[in-house]
């Protein structure tokens, strides 16, 4: 998965932008701030894969058929999770989520 780093796009919505997230560890990533819905659809449709939380863009990525890893905290993914053969759900305490679990789910979709 390390070879994907040069192609990483981080999409920030208004909430993430307000929080002033430190993205210095993603120095090679392209950051897109508050894209229009048309731009978001184009990004997601053209993506090799998508990783996101339980939010609209994650459901949109899954609906577009983009391989999607959906990260869930307390919300029940059996009820609210995106559906599809190209969707993997990772659920846990969001403050202590294991990045390796997310990477493993992504690897299942890509390899």
N, CA, C and O atoms as a GROMACS GRO file, in nm:
protein
  444
    1UNK      N    1   0.081  -0.121   0.000
    1UNK     CA    2   0.000   0.000   0.000
    1UNK      C    3   0.084   0.126   0.000
    1UNK      O    4   0.036   0.234  -0.035
    2UNK      N    5   0.211   0.113   0.040
    2UNK     CA    6   0.298   0.230   0.043
    2UNK      C    7   0.312   0.294  -0.094
    2UNK      O    8   0.332   0.415  -0.105
    3UNK      N    9   0.302   0.214  -0.199
    3UNK     CA   10   0.318   0.271  -0.334
    3UNK      C   11   0.200   0.359  -0.375
    3UNK      O   12   0.207   0.430  -0.475
    4UNK      N   13   0.092   0.355  -0.298
    4UNK     CA   14  -0.022   0.441  -0.326
    4UNK      C   15  -0.002   0.583  -0.276
    4UNK      O   16  -0.078   0.673  -0.313
    5UNK      N   17   0.098   0.604  -0.192
    5UNK     CA   18   0.116   0.735  -0.127
    5UNK      C   19   0.128   0.849  -0.227
    5UNK      O   20   0.080   0.960  -0.201
    6UNK      N   21   0.191   0.825  -0.341
    6UNK     CA   22   0.206   0.931  -0.441
    6UNK      C   23   0.075   0.966  -0.509
    6UNK      O   24   0.066   1.069  -0.576
    7UNK      N   25  -0.026   0.885  -0.491
    7UNK     CA   26  -0.154   0.906  -0.558
    7UNK      C   27  -0.266   0.939  -0.459
    7UNK      O   28  -0.383   0.939  -0.497
    8UNK      N   29  -0.230   0.965  -0.336
    8UNK     CA   30  -0.328   0.989  -0.230
    8UNK      C   31  -0.392   1.127  -0.246
    8UNK      O   32  -0.323   1.227  -0.264
    9UNK      N   33  -0.525   1.130  -0.238
    9UNK     CA   34  -0.601   1.254  -0.238
    9UNK      C   35  -0.680   1.257  -0.107
    9UNK      O   36  -0.752   1.163  -0.076
   10UNK      N   37  -0.666   1.364  -0.033
   10UNK     CA   38  -0.740   1.382   0.092
   10UNK      C   39  -0.846   1.486   0.068
   10UNK      O   40  -0.817   1.599   0.029
   11UNK      N   41  -0.971   1.448   0.090
   11UNK     CA   42  -1.083   1.539   0.069
   11UNK      C   43  -1.131   1.586   0.206
   11UNK      O   44  -1.165   1.504   0.292
   12UNK      N   45  -1.133   1.716   0.225
   12UNK     CA   46  -1.177   1.775   0.351
   12UNK      C   47  -1.307   1.851   0.329
   12UNK      O   48  -1.318   1.934   0.239
   13UNK      N   49  -1.404   1.822   0.414
   13UNK     CA   50  -1.529   1.897   0.414
   13UNK      C   51  -1.518   2.013   0.510
   13UNK      O   52  -1.412   2.036   0.567
   14UNK      N   53  -1.626   2.086   0.531
   14UNK     CA   54  -1.623   2.203   0.618
   14UNK      C   55  -1.583   2.172   0.762
   14UNK      O   56  -1.509   2.249   0.823
   15UNK      N   57  -1.630   2.060   0.816
   15UNK     CA   58  -1.598   2.025   0.955
   15UNK      C   59  -1.449   1.998   0.970
   15UNK      O   60  -1.385   2.048   1.062
   16UNK      N   61  -1.393   1.919   0.878
   16UNK     CA   62  -1.250   1.888   0.885
   16UNK      C   63  -1.166   2.015   0.865
   16UNK      O   64  -1.063   2.033   0.930
   17UNK      N   65  -1.210   2.101   0.775
   17UNK     CA   66  -1.137   2.225   0.751
   17UNK      C   67  -1.136   2.313   0.875
   17UNK      O   68  -1.034   2.375   0.907
   18UNK      N   69  -1.249   2.320   0.946
   18UNK     CA   70  -1.259   2.401   1.068
   18UNK      C   71  -1.167   2.349   1.178
   18UNK      O   72  -1.117   2.427   1.259
   19UNK      N   73  -1.146   2.221   1.181
   19UNK     CA   74  -1.064   2.161   1.286
   19UNK      C   75  -0.915   2.184   1.264
   19UNK      O   76  -0.835   2.158   1.354
   20UNK      N   77  -0.876   2.232   1.148
   20UNK     CA   78  -0.736   2.260   1.122
   20UNK      C   79  -0.648   2.137   1.136
   20UNK      O   80  -0.546   2.140   1.205
   21UNK      N   81  -0.687   2.031   1.070
   21UNK     CA   82  -0.613   1.905   1.080
   21UNK      C   83  -0.468   1.920   1.036
   21UNK      O   84  -0.438   1.992   0.940
   22UNK      N   85  -0.379   1.853   1.107
   22UNK     CA   86  -0.238   1.853   1.071
   22UNK      C   87  -0.214   1.745   0.966
   22UNK      O   88  -0.221   1.626   0.996
   23UNK      N   89  -0.186   1.787   0.844
   23UNK     CA   90  -0.167   1.693   0.735
   23UNK      C   91  -0.020   1.682   0.694
   23UNK      O   92   0.010   1.634   0.585
   24UNK      N   93   0.070   1.726   0.780
   24UNK     CA   94   0.211   1.723   0.744
   24UNK      C   95   0.264   1.583   0.720
   24UNK      O   96   0.359   1.565   0.644
   25UNK      N   97   0.204   1.482   0.782
   25UNK     CA   98   0.250   1.345   0.759
   25UNK      C   99   0.205   1.293   0.622
   25UNK      O  100   0.246   1.185   0.580
   26UNK      N  101   0.121   1.369   0.554
   26UNK     CA  102   0.076   1.332   0.421
   26UNK      C  103   0.133   1.430   0.318
   26UNK      O  104   0.062   1.475   0.228
   27UNK      N  105   0.259   1.462   0.331
   27UNK     CA  106   0.322   1.566   0.250
   27UNK      C  107   0.308   1.541   0.100
   27UNK      O  108   0.302   1.636   0.022
   28UNK      N  109   0.302   1.416   0.059
   28UNK     CA  110   0.294   1.386  -0.085
   28UNK      C  111   0.150   1.383  -0.135
   28UNK      O  112   0.127   1.367  -0.255
   29UNK      N  113   0.054   1.398  -0.046
   29UNK     CA  114  -0.087   1.390  -0.085
   29UNK      C  115  -0.136   1.522  -0.143
   29UNK      O  116  -0.086   1.630  -0.112
   30UNK      N  117  -0.234   1.509  -0.227
   30UNK     CA  118  -0.306   1.626  -0.279
   30UNK      C  119  -0.425   1.648  -0.187
   30UNK      O  120  -0.500   1.554  -0.160
   31UNK      N  121  -0.445   1.768  -0.139
   31UNK     CA  122  -0.556   1.800  -0.050
   31UNK      C  123  -0.659   1.881  -0.128
   31UNK      O  124  -0.627   1.981  -0.191
   32UNK      N  125  -0.784   1.834  -0.123
   32UNK     CA  126  -0.895   1.902  -0.188
   32UNK      C  127  -0.988   1.951  -0.078
   32UNK      O  128  -1.041   1.872   0.000
   33UNK      N  129  -1.006   2.081  -0.072
   33UNK     CA  130  -1.086   2.143   0.034
   33UNK      C  131  -1.226   2.175  -0.017
   33UNK      O  132  -1.243   2.250  -0.112
   34UNK      N  133  -1.326   2.117   0.048
   34UNK     CA  134  -1.467   2.141   0.020
   34UNK      C  135  -1.500   2.140  -0.129
   34UNK      O  136  -1.540   2.242  -0.185
   35UNK      N  137  -1.484   2.025  -0.194
   35UNK     CA  138  -1.514   2.018  -0.338
   35UNK      C  139  -1.665   2.032  -0.363
   35UNK      O  140  -1.747   2.001  -0.277
   36UNK      N  141  -1.698   2.079  -0.481
   36UNK     CA  142  -1.839   2.081  -0.522
   36UNK      C  143  -1.884   1.936  -0.536
   36UNK      O  144  -1.801   1.845  -0.542
   37UNK      N  145  -2.014   1.912  -0.541
   37UNK     CA  146  -2.063   1.776  -0.556
   37UNK      C  147  -2.017   1.716  -0.689
   37UNK      O  148  -1.986   1.598  -0.696
   38UNK      N  149  -2.012   1.797  -0.794
   38UNK     CA  150  -1.965   1.747  -0.924
   38UNK      C  151  -1.818   1.706  -0.916
   38UNK      O  152  -1.780   1.602  -0.970
   39UNK      N  153  -1.736   1.787  -0.850
   39UNK     CA  154  -1.595   1.754  -0.836
   39UNK      C  155  -1.576   1.631  -0.748
   39UNK      O  156  -1.489   1.548  -0.775
   40UNK      N  157  -1.656   1.620  -0.642
   40UNK     CA  158  -1.648   1.504  -0.554
   40UNK      C  159  -1.684   1.376  -0.629
   40UNK      O  160  -1.616   1.275  -0.616
   41UNK      N  161  -1.791   1.380  -0.707
   41UNK     CA  162  -1.831   1.264  -0.786
   41UNK      C  163  -1.719   1.225  -0.882
   41UNK      O  164  -1.688   1.106  -0.896
   42UNK      N  165  -1.659   1.322  -0.948
   42UNK     CA  166  -1.550   1.292  -1.041
   42UNK      C  167  -1.430   1.230  -0.969
   42UNK      O  168  -1.371   1.134  -1.018
   43UNK      N  169  -1.395   1.284  -0.852
   43UNK     CA  170  -1.284   1.227  -0.775
   43UNK      C  171  -1.313   1.083  -0.734
   43UNK      O  172  -1.228   0.995  -0.751
   44UNK      N  173  -1.431   1.060  -0.681
   44UNK     CA  174  -1.467   0.927  -0.632
   44UNK      C  175  -1.480   0.827  -0.745
   44UNK      O  176  -1.436   0.712  -0.732
   45UNK      N  177  -1.539   0.867  -0.856
   45UNK     CA  178  -1.557   0.776  -0.969
   45UNK      C  179  -1.423   0.737  -1.030
   45UNK      O  180  -1.409   0.627  -1.084
   46UNK      N  181  -1.325   0.826  -1.022
   46UNK     CA  182  -1.194   0.798  -1.080
   46UNK      C  183  -1.094   0.739  -0.984
   46UNK      O  184  -0.980   0.710  -1.022
   47UNK      N  185  -1.134   0.721  -0.860
   47UNK     CA  186  -1.041   0.672  -0.758
   47UNK      C  187  -1.020   0.522  -0.768
   47UNK      O  188  -1.112   0.448  -0.803
   48UNK      N  189  -0.900   0.477  -0.738
   48UNK     CA  190  -0.871   0.333  -0.731
   48UNK      C  191  -0.939   0.274  -0.609
   48UNK      O  192  -0.978   0.157  -0.610
   49UNK      N  193  -0.952   0.354  -0.503
   49UNK     CA  194  -1.016   0.310  -0.379
   49UNK      C  195  -1.047   0.433  -0.296
   49UNK      O  196  -0.994   0.542  -0.320
   50UNK      N  197  -1.135   0.413  -0.196
   50UNK     CA  198  -1.174   0.522  -0.108
   50UNK      C  199  -1.180   0.470   0.035
   50UNK      O  200  -1.229   0.360   0.060
   51UNK      N  201  -1.129   0.548   0.128
   51UNK     CA  202  -1.140   0.518   0.271
   51UNK      C  203  -1.204   0.639   0.336
   51UNK      O  204  -1.157   0.751   0.319
   52UNK      N  205  -1.311   0.616   0.412
   52UNK     CA  206  -1.378   0.728   0.477
   52UNK      C  207  -1.463   0.682   0.593
   52UNK      O  208  -1.485   0.563   0.614
   53UNK      N  209  -1.510   0.779   0.666
   53UNK     CA  210  -1.596   0.750   0.782
   53UNK      C  211  -1.742   0.738   0.738
   53UNK      O  212  -1.773   0.747   0.619
   54UNK      N  213  -1.828   0.716   0.834
   54UNK     CA  214  -1.971   0.702   0.808
   54UNK      C  215  -2.029   0.839   0.773
   54UNK      O  216  -2.081   0.910   0.859
   55UNK      N  217  -2.018   0.874   0.646
   55UNK     CA  218  -2.065   1.004   0.599
   55UNK      C  219  -2.105   0.991   0.452
   55UNK      O  220  -2.080   0.889   0.388
   56UNK      N  221  -2.166   1.094   0.402
   56UNK     CA  222  -2.216   1.095   0.266
   56UNK      C  223  -2.116   1.055   0.159
   56UNK      O  224  -2.148   0.972   0.075
   57UNK      N  225  -1.994   1.112   0.160
   57UNK     CA  226  -1.898   1.074   0.055
   57UNK      C  227  -1.865   0.924   0.054
   57UNK      O  228  -1.838   0.867  -0.053
   58UNK      N  229  -1.866   0.860   0.169
   58UNK     CA  230  -1.839   0.716   0.175
   58UNK      C  231  -1.951   0.639   0.106
   58UNK      O  232  -1.925   0.546   0.029
   59UNK      N  233  -2.074   0.677   0.132
   59UNK     CA  234  -2.188   0.612   0.067
   59UNK      C  235  -2.188   0.639  -0.082
   59UNK      O  236  -2.223   0.552  -0.162
   60UNK      N  237  -2.150   0.760  -0.121
   60UNK     CA  238  -2.143   0.795  -0.263
   60UNK      C  239  -2.036   0.712  -0.333
   60UNK      O  240  -2.060   0.660  -0.443
   61UNK      N  241  -1.919   0.699  -0.272
   61UNK     CA  242  -1.812   0.617  -0.331
   61UNK      C  243  -1.860   0.474  -0.353
   61UNK      O  244  -1.839   0.417  -0.460
   62UNK      N  245  -1.925   0.417  -0.253
   62UNK     CA  246  -1.975   0.280  -0.265
   62UNK      C  247  -2.080   0.270  -0.376
   62UNK      O  248  -2.079   0.175  -0.454
   63UNK      N  249  -2.169   0.369  -0.384
   63UNK     CA  250  -2.274   0.368  -0.486
   63UNK      C  251  -2.215   0.378  -0.626
   63UNK      O  252  -2.272   0.326  -0.722
   64UNK      N  253  -2.102   0.446  -0.638
   64UNK     CA  254  -2.035   0.459  -0.768
   64UNK      C  255  -1.956   0.334  -0.806
   64UNK      O  256  -1.906   0.324  -0.917
   65UNK      N  257  -1.946   0.239  -0.712
   65UNK     CA  258  -1.872   0.116  -0.739
   65UNK      C  259  -1.724   0.125  -0.710
   65UNK      O  260  -1.648   0.034  -0.742
   66UNK      N  261  -1.682   0.235  -0.650
   66UNK     CA  262  -1.541   0.251  -0.612
   66UNK      C  263  -1.512   0.160  -0.493
   66UNK      O  264  -1.589   0.160  -0.396
   67UNK      N  265  -1.404   0.082  -0.496
   67UNK     CA  266  -1.370   0.001  -0.378
   67UNK      C  267  -1.362   0.091  -0.256
   67UNK      O  268  -1.286   0.188  -0.254
   68UNK      N  269  -1.439   0.058  -0.153
   68UNK     CA  270  -1.460   0.148  -0.039
   68UNK      C  271  -1.437   0.078   0.093
   68UNK      O  272  -1.490  -0.031   0.117
   69UNK      N  273  -1.358   0.140   0.180
   69UNK     CA  274  -1.345   0.098   0.319
   69UNK      C  275  -1.419   0.203   0.401
   69UNK      O  276  -1.382   0.321   0.402
   70UNK      N  277  -1.524   0.159   0.469
   70UNK     CA  278  -1.606   0.248   0.551
   70UNK      C  279  -1.572   0.225   0.697
   70UNK      O  280  -1.583   0.113   0.748
   71UNK      N  281  -1.530   0.331   0.764
   71UNK     CA  282  -1.490   0.324   0.905
   71UNK      C  283  -1.607   0.369   0.991
   71UNK      O  284  -1.657   0.481   0.978
   72UNK      N  285  -1.649   0.280   1.080
   72UNK     CA  286  -1.763   0.307   1.168
   72UNK      C  287  -1.721   0.304   1.313
   72UNK      O  288  -1.640   0.221   1.353
   73UNK      N  289  -1.776   0.395   1.391
   73UNK     CA  290  -1.759   0.396   1.535
   73UNK      C  291  -1.883   0.334   1.597
   73UNK      O  292  -1.910   0.216   1.577
   74UNK      N  293  -1.959   0.413   1.674
   74UNK     CA  294  -2.074   0.357   1.744
   74UNK      C  295  -2.196   0.332   1.655
   74UNK      O  296  -2.286   0.258   1.694
   75UNK      N  297  -2.201   0.392   1.537
   75UNK     CA  298  -2.315   0.372   1.448
   75UNK      C  299  -2.317   0.227   1.397
   75UNK      O  300  -2.211   0.171   1.369
   76UNK      N  301  -2.433   0.168   1.386
   76UNK     CA  302  -2.447   0.029   1.345
   76UNK      C  303  -2.433   0.015   1.193
   76UNK      O  304  -2.522   0.056   1.119
   77UNK      N  305  -2.321  -0.043   1.146
   77UNK     CA  306  -2.303  -0.056   1.001
   77UNK      C  307  -2.400  -0.157   0.938
   77UNK      O  308  -2.425  -0.150   0.818
   78UNK      N  309  -2.454  -0.250   1.017
   78UNK     CA  310  -2.552  -0.343   0.961
   78UNK      C  311  -2.677  -0.268   0.916
   78UNK      O  312  -2.746  -0.309   0.823
   79UNK      N  313  -2.704  -0.160   0.984
   79UNK     CA  314  -2.821  -0.079   0.949
   79UNK      C  315  -2.787   0.036   0.854
   79UNK      O  316  -2.860   0.064   0.760
   80UNK      N  317  -2.674   0.103   0.880
   80UNK     CA  318  -2.642   0.228   0.811
   80UNK      C  319  -2.524   0.220   0.716
   80UNK      O  320  -2.494   0.318   0.648
   81UNK      N  321  -2.457   0.107   0.709
   81UNK     CA  322  -2.337   0.096   0.627
   81UNK      C  323  -2.366   0.091   0.479
   81UNK      O  324  -2.473   0.047   0.437
   82UNK      N  325  -2.270   0.135   0.398
   82UNK     CA  326  -2.285   0.122   0.254
   82UNK      C  327  -2.283  -0.025   0.215
   82UNK      O  328  -2.230  -0.108   0.288
   83UNK      N  329  -2.340  -0.057   0.103
   83UNK     CA  330  -2.353  -0.195   0.057
   83UNK      C  331  -2.274  -0.215  -0.072
   83UNK      O  332  -2.248  -0.121  -0.146
   84UNK      N  333  -2.238  -0.339  -0.097
   84UNK     CA  334  -2.176  -0.373  -0.224
   84UNK      C  335  -2.061  -0.469  -0.209
   84UNK      O  336  -2.002  -0.482  -0.102
   85UNK      N  337  -2.030  -0.537  -0.319
   85UNK     CA  338  -1.919  -0.632  -0.320
   85UNK      C  339  -1.785  -0.564  -0.300
   85UNK      O  340  -1.688  -0.626  -0.256
   86UNK      N  341  -1.778  -0.437  -0.332
   86UNK     CA  342  -1.654  -0.361  -0.324
   86UNK      C  343  -1.646  -0.277  -0.197
   86UNK      O  344  -1.576  -0.176  -0.194
   87UNK      N  345  -1.719  -0.318  -0.092
   87UNK     CA  346  -1.723  -0.244   0.033
   87UNK      C  347  -1.673  -0.333   0.146
   87UNK      O  348  -1.714  -0.448   0.158
   88UNK      N  349  -1.586  -0.278   0.228
   88UNK     CA  350  -1.542  -0.343   0.352
   88UNK      C  351  -1.570  -0.246   0.465
   88UNK      O  352  -1.549  -0.125   0.452
   89UNK      N  353  -1.617  -0.300   0.577
   89UNK     CA  354  -1.649  -0.220   0.695
   89UNK      C  355  -1.543  -0.246   0.802
   89UNK      O  356  -1.509  -0.362   0.829
   90UNK      N  357  -1.491  -0.141   0.860
   90UNK     CA  358  -1.404  -0.151   0.977
   90UNK      C  359  -1.475  -0.077   1.089
   90UNK      O  360  -1.514   0.039   1.074
   91UNK      N  361  -1.491  -0.146   1.201
   91UNK     CA  362  -1.565  -0.085   1.312
   91UNK      C  363  -1.483  -0.092   1.438
   91UNK      O  364  -1.418  -0.193   1.466
   92UNK      N  365  -1.485   0.016   1.514
   92UNK     CA  366  -1.414   0.017   1.641
   92UNK      C  367  -1.419   0.153   1.706
   92UNK      O  368  -1.485   0.245   1.657
   93UNK      N  369  -1.348   0.164   1.815
   93UNK     CA  370  -1.336   0.291   1.886
   93UNK      C  371  -1.252   0.384   1.799
   93UNK      O  372  -1.134   0.358   1.775
   94UNK      N  373  -1.311   0.491   1.752
   94UNK     CA  374  -1.242   0.579   1.658
   94UNK      C  375  -1.118   0.645   1.717
   94UNK      O  376  -1.028   0.684   1.643
   95UNK      N  377  -1.112   0.658   1.849
   95UNK     CA  378  -0.994   0.716   1.912
   95UNK      C  379  -0.879   0.616   1.921
   95UNK      O  380  -0.764   0.654   1.945
   96UNK      N  381  -0.909   0.489   1.903
   96UNK     CA  382  -0.806   0.386   1.916
   96UNK      C  383  -0.807   0.291   1.796
   96UNK      O  384  -0.765   0.176   1.808
   97UNK      N  385  -0.855   0.338   1.683
   97UNK     CA  386  -0.866   0.254   1.565
   97UNK      C  387  -0.728   0.210   1.517
   97UNK      O  388  -0.636   0.292   1.509
   98UNK      N  389  -0.714   0.083   1.485
   98UNK     CA  390  -0.588   0.028   1.437
   98UNK      C  391  -0.573   0.056   1.288
   98UNK      O  392  -0.650   0.002   1.208
   99UNK      N  393  -0.476   0.139   1.248
   99UNK     CA  394  -0.457   0.166   1.105
   99UNK      C  395  -0.429   0.039   1.025
   99UNK      O  396  -0.462   0.031   0.907
  100UNK      N  397  -0.370  -0.059   1.090
  100UNK     CA  398  -0.343  -0.185   1.022
  100UNK      C  399  -0.470  -0.256   0.980
  100UNK      O  400  -0.472  -0.324   0.877
  101UNK      N  401  -0.574  -0.242   1.059
  101UNK     CA  402  -0.702  -0.302   1.024
  101UNK      C  403  -0.762  -0.236   0.900
  101UNK      O  404  -0.820  -0.302   0.814
  102UNK      N  405  -0.748  -0.104   0.893
  102UNK     CA  406  -0.796  -0.030   0.776
  102UNK      C  407  -0.713  -0.069   0.654
  102UNK      O  408  -0.768  -0.092   0.547
  103UNK      N  409  -0.581  -0.077   0.669
  103UNK     CA  410  -0.493  -0.116   0.559
  103UNK      C  411  -0.525  -0.256   0.509
  103UNK      O  412  -0.524  -0.281   0.388
  104UNK      N  413  -0.553  -0.348   0.602
  104UNK     CA  414  -0.586  -0.485   0.565
  104UNK      C  415  -0.716  -0.490   0.484
  104UNK      O  416  -0.725  -0.563   0.386
  105UNK      N  417  -0.815  -0.412   0.526
  105UNK     CA  418  -0.941  -0.407   0.453
  105UNK      C  419  -0.920  -0.350   0.313
  105UNK      O  420  -0.979  -0.398   0.216
  106UNK      N  421  -0.838  -0.248   0.304
  106UNK     CA  422  -0.808  -0.188   0.174
  106UNK      C  423  -0.733  -0.287   0.085
  106UNK      O  424  -0.762  -0.297  -0.034
  107UNK      N  425  -0.638  -0.358   0.142
  107UNK     CA  426  -0.562  -0.457   0.066
  107UNK      C  427  -0.654  -0.568   0.013
  107UNK      O  428  -0.634  -0.616  -0.099
  108UNK      N  429  -0.754  -0.608   0.090
  108UNK     CA  430  -0.851  -0.709   0.044
  108UNK      C  431  -0.922  -0.664  -0.082
  108UNK      O  432  -0.950  -0.744  -0.171
  109UNK      N  433  -0.949  -0.537  -0.090
  109UNK     CA  434  -1.020  -0.484  -0.206
  109UNK      C  435  -0.929  -0.467  -0.328
  109UNK      O  436  -0.974  -0.482  -0.442
  110UNK      N  437  -0.804  -0.436  -0.305
  110UNK     CA  438  -0.713  -0.400  -0.414
  110UNK      C  439  -0.630  -0.516  -0.466
  110UNK      O  440  -0.586  -0.514  -0.581
  111UNK      N  441  -0.609  -0.616  -0.384
  111UNK     CA  442  -0.514  -0.722  -0.425
  111UNK      C  443  -0.574  -0.859  -0.420
  111UNK      O  444  -0.507  -0.957  -0.451
   0.00000   0.00000   0.00000
